[in-house]
Amino acid sequence: MSLYPWMVFLHVAFVLMFVLGHGVSAAVGLRARAEREPARIAALVDLSRWSINFAGIGLLGVLITGVVLVIKADWFRIAWPWVSIVLIVVIGGAMTPLARSYLDDVRLAVGALTGNKKKDALGRPLLPPDELALLLDSRKPLAAAAIGAPPRSTRNDDRSPTAIAGEPSAWEAALAG
């Protein structure tokens, strides 16, 4: 029996694992902006830290199984595997510093662990509510979402869910200020 179908299955499973973990962390970054209760914020950012580790395992699995599939199918001359890798590196490289710096600052502000031993060892005091509100109102999560979300079509398509809801896309929300 060929190993190829199993590698495709694992590749898709790892993609789902990555999307699930990343989606939770992204939702936390956006939801944290609306919270003001430190205990709730700490629970959210703790969930984010756990889910981004889950996503990281998924991404590692995607990359490993993707490389195995490229080798097994001899797809070295096809562009899309290389374009996929470039997109992961470029988009991830642009989103990660924005989202991570924001969530790490929020974690420190509410006394949650960041996962960085140097930052966690500082043991900074909790921020007062007004300073915490300023930190939470940062546009970094919106900018990270705008980088990761494709721009909405310029076509006038009344069937799109965003057109029906009348809500701006992540790009429009981030660019609106």
N, C-alpha and C positions, 0 to 999 in steps of 0.2 A: 504494500500500500504506500502511496506517495505521501510525503510529509507536507507537500504544498497546501492542500486544503486545510490542514490543521494550522499551518502558519497564517493563512488568510483569516481563519476563525480567530486565532489569538490576536492578530493585528487589529481586527475590528473590535474585539473585546477590550483591548488596551485603549483604543480610541474612545470607546464609550466610558471607560474608567477615567481617562483624562478629562473628557468633557464634563462628566459628572462632578469630579473634584474641583475643576477649574470654575465651573458654573456656580458652585456653592461659595467659593471664595470671592468671586466677582459680585455675587448677590450680597454678600456680607459687606464688602467695600461700599457698595451703593446704599445699603440699608443703614449702615453705621452713621451715615450723615444725618439721618433723621432722629436718631436716638439721643437722649440726654442723660439717661440714668447709667452711672458708671458700672453697676453690676451687670446690667443687660448688655452694655457695650463689651465688657470683659468676656461674657459668654459668647457673644458673636465673634469677636476676634480670636477666641480660643478655637471655635468651630472652624474659622477660616484657616488657622495654622494647621489644624488636623487635615482639613480637606485639601489644602495645597500640597501636603505631603502625599496624599492619596493620588492627586493629579500628577505629581512628579513621578511616582512609580508607573502610572499609566503612560506618561510621555516617554519614559525610558523604555518601556515595553513596546511602544509604537516604533521608536527608533530602531531597537534591536530586531524586531520582527520585520520591519520595513527593509532593513539592510539584508536580512536573510532572504526575503522575497526577491529583492533586486538581484542578488547573487544567483538564487535558484532559477529564476526566469531569464537571466542574462539580459537585464534591462538597462545595462550601463549606457547605451546610446540613446535611450529615450529621455526626453527632457523632464517629464513631470516628477520623477522621484527627486531629481536635483532641485527643481523649483520648489517642491514641498519642503525640502530641508532648508533652503534659503529663506522661505517664508516663515518657517518656525523660528529660525535664528533672528531674523530681522524684527518680526512682530513681537516675539518673546523678549528680545533685547530692548525694544522700545517700551513695552508695557510693564515689564517686571520692575525696573527701578521706580517708576511712578507709583505703582500699587504697593510695592513692598515698603517703600519709605513712608507712605501714608499710614499703612496698617501697623508698621512697627512703631511709629510715633503715637498712634492711638493706643496700641498695646501698652507702651510705657506710661502713657498718660493715665491709664486706668489701673495700672499695677499688674497687668498680665505679662506672661513671659513672651519674649519675641523669638526664642530659639537661638539667639545670638548670645553666647556666654559673656562676651565683653559688655554688651549693652545691658544684659540682665543683671550683671554684677554691680552695675552702678546704683541700682536700687533707688531710682529717682522718686521723689514724693508725688502723690497724685496731684493732678492739675486742678485748680479751682474751677468751678462750673463755667465761668465766663471764658476762661482760657481754653477749656475743653471744647466749648461751643465753637470758638474760632478755629480750632484745629479740625473739628468734625466738619465744618463748612468748607473745607478745602475742595478745590475743583480737581484734585489729582485723580480720584476715582472716575470722574466723568471723562477726563482726558485719556486715562487708560482704556476705558470702555470704547471711546471713539477710535482709538488706534486698533483695537481688536475687532470692531464691528465694521462690516462693509458699508460704504455709503448707500443710502437709499436711492433707488432709481429715480432719475429725473422725469421718467415717463409719468403721465397722469393716469395712474392705475387705481381706479376706485375699488378694486377688489382686494387691495393689500390691507392687512390687518391694521397697519399704522394709519393708513388713510381713513379707515373706518373709525378708529378710535380717536383720530385727530391729535395723537400725541407725537411729539418730535422724536426722531431717531436719536440714538446715542451721539452720532456726529453732530446733529443739529443742536442738541442740548449742550454739548461741550463747547461748541463754537459760539453759542448764544451768550456765553459769558458766565 
